[in-house]
Amino acid sequence: MSNRNIAMPTAPSNLEAQAYKKVTMRLVPFLVLSYLIAWLDRVNVGFAKLQMSADLGFSEAVYGLGAGLFFISYFLVEIPSNVLLHRLGARLWMARIMISWGIISAAMMFAKTPFTFYVLRLLLGIAEAGFYPGVILYLTYWYPSYRRGKILTIFALGAPLSGLIGAPISGWIMQNFNGVHNLAGWQWLFLLEGIPSIFIGCAAFFILTDRISHAKWLSTQEKDLLTQRIQEDSAHKLPFSFRAALTNGRVWFLTLIYFCLIMGFYTVGFWLPTIIQSTGIKDPLHIGLLTAIPYLAAMIALPLFGYSADKHRERRWHLVAACMMGGLGLITSVVWSHSPVITICGMTIAAMGVMSSLPLFWSLPTSFLGGIAAAAGIGLINSCGNLGGFVSPYVIGFIKDLTHSMDIGLCVMASMLFIAALLTLMVPAKLVNR
């Protein structure tokens, strides 16, 4: 579909620009910070593994299963969590999510056996379920689709920013706190990185505002204008009910694409420190510093992809390009796995692709789902798609135990990203390019 056929909004007035600036400054920095902490608490098990597996005698398969079990409980609770956010409001529900995941993330320091490791990861999935799709849904209350791509991209910066900041800090904690008060470095890692979530959760209740009409920090004119923009944007959305959203073929097709994306996404998230370690680098701090490089590159790629997608009002080919980058980066790290420099270059390309793919993807379903259908549809896509986060680490861990190499596992994950690219091209352009 050409851009000439797409309904364009009227040029924004000074009042509108001022109103959206207020909304963005009030909500977006806090949401990015929240995602930074969430991502750190979700994947710091990848750093803890560098000491934890040896200390507790965990095999690669045990680690992979434990890392992935997070997504099983996440899957079971995701849709009801998103619906509750829609009904109860983001202030209360986001605060509950953040506080509970912070407590459980810190409690990971008490994992001693595979069983306790598995249980704590399952509980962490229950606690965090609803955060990411909840934010995606929450942003649809404030921004029309033609503004949301940029905001989703800014929000998604929380993940690479977490890696950029968190990886060196994680390495430093494990190196310098190992043995302090008879606790291992990985135990201090879980404790010190879990506590901030509790404080962020308490702050959410005071910073977030449920709806435009509740925003005391906006003038009446600003609230009326922003409400009008949301209503105008919702006019083209399909009138799905809760049940219809869960049984819609397009929603399930997008779920399949998201499943493939998540396979590649968490290959980077859970295994990047191990991949760097496998090149012969052993010092935790050095691994942390090198792990930050791919995340720094992803922070540059993310806004470029988002800006281009919004400027051209084109979603599919941008997502395809990101998927191809991710897959080619993983293949590069396999072919030249003997070279630390080329391996890190390959994983840098992979991180740029997979990190950019998620905000590009979420501009697809939010372009045609609204209201309770958006709550159900986004929850379904995220919960089922995130099962890829269970499959990915377990498959790689199992293959690594079997072959003593990650090469085959990384090739499998690269193929999933290529499949995601092909499936994306099957999505009708007129449905998502707005």
Residue, then its C-alpha position, 0 to 999 in steps of 0.5 A: m500500500s502506498n503512503r498516499n492511500i493512508a489516512m494522515p493526521t492533521a498537522p499537530s498544533n502547538l497545544e498537541a505538541q505540548a500535551y504529548k511532550k508532557v505525557t512523554m516526559r511524565l511516563v516514558p522515562f519511568l517505563v524505560l527504567s522499569y523495563l531496564i530493571a525487569w530485563l536485568d532481573r529476568v536475564n541476570v541468571g545468564f551471568a550468575k551461571l558463570q559461577m552458579s553452575a559450578d558451585l551447585g553442580f548444574s549441567e547445561a540442561v539444568y540451567g537451560l530448563g531453569a532459565g526457560l521455566f520462567f516462561i511457562s508460568y509467565f504463559l499461564v498468567e499473562i492474559p489474566s494479568n493483562v485483563l486485570l491491568h485493563r480493568l484495575g489500572a496501571r498504577l495498582w497493577m504495575a506496582r504489584i508486578m514490580i514489587s513481587w518480582g523484586i522480592i522473588s528475584a532477590a530470593m534467587m540467592f537461596a537456590k541450592t538444588p535444581f528443584t529450588f532453582y526451578v521453583l523460584r524461576l516459576l514464581l518469578g514468571i508468575a510475578e512478572a507476567g503482564f509487565y511487558p504486554g501491560v506497558i504495550l497496552y498502556l501506551t495505546y491509551w495515550y498515543p495513537s498508532y502514528r506516534r506509538g512506533k517511536i514511543l515503543t522504540i524508546f521503551a524497548l531501549g530499556a533492554p539494551l540499556s540494561g545490558l550496557i549498564g547491567a553487564p559490567i555491574s554484574g561482572w563487577i559484583m561477582q568478582n568483588f563480592n564473591g565470599v563476602h559474608n560467606l555468600a557467593g558472588w552470584q548470590w550477591l548478584f541476585l540480592l543487589e539487583g532484585i532490591p531496586s525493583i521493589f523501590i521502582g514498584c512503590a514509585a509506580f503507584f505515584i508516577l503512573t496515571d491510568r487514563i488521559s481523563h485522570a491526568k491532573w497534570l494535563s489541562t482540560q484542553e490537553k486532555d480533550l485533544l489527546t482523547q480526540r486523537i485516540q478516538e480518531d485512531s481507534a476508528h479503523k480498529l476491528p470491533f473484536s470482543f475478548r473472545a473474538a480476539l482470542t480466536n482470530g486467525r491473524v492474532w494467532f499468526l502474529t503469535l507464531i511470528y513472535f514465538c520465532l522472534i523470542m527464540g532469537f531474542y533470548t538466545v542473546g539474553f541468556w547465552l551471550p556471557t556464556i558465548i563470550q566465555s567459550t572464546g577463552i575469556k574467563d574473568p567475570l568483569h572482562i566478560g561483563l565489559l565485552t557483553a556490553i558491546p552488543y547492547l551498546a550497538a543495539m541501542i544505536a540500531l533501535p531508534l534508527f529502525g523505529y525512526s525509519a519505520d515511522k517516517h515511511r509508515e512501513r512496518r513489515w520490511h523493517l521487521v524483516a530486515a531486523c530478523m535477517m540481521g539477527g539470524l546472520g549475526l548468530i551464523t557469523s558467531v558460529v562460523w568464526s567461533h574460534s575468533p573472539v573478535i569475530t564472535i563478538c562482532g557476530m553477536t553484536i549484529a545479532a543483538m542489533g537485529v533481535m533487540s530492534s525486532l520487538p518494538l517493530f513487531w508490536s506495531l503490527p497487532t496494536s495497529f488493528l486491536g483496541g480496548i478489551a480486544a487489545a488487552a486479550g490479543i496482546g496478552l495472548i501473543n506475548s504469553c504464547g510467543n514467550l514460550g519461545g523463551f522456554v524452548s530456546p535456552y532448554v534446546i541450546g543447553f540440551i544440544k550443548d550437553l550432547t555435543h559440547s558445542m553451542d554451534i548447532g543450537l545457535c544455527v537452530m535459533a538463527s533459522m527461527l529468525f529467518i522463518a520469522a522474516l518469511l512469515t512477516l511478509m505474509v502479513p497484509a501490508k494494508l493491515v499494519n502500515r499506518 
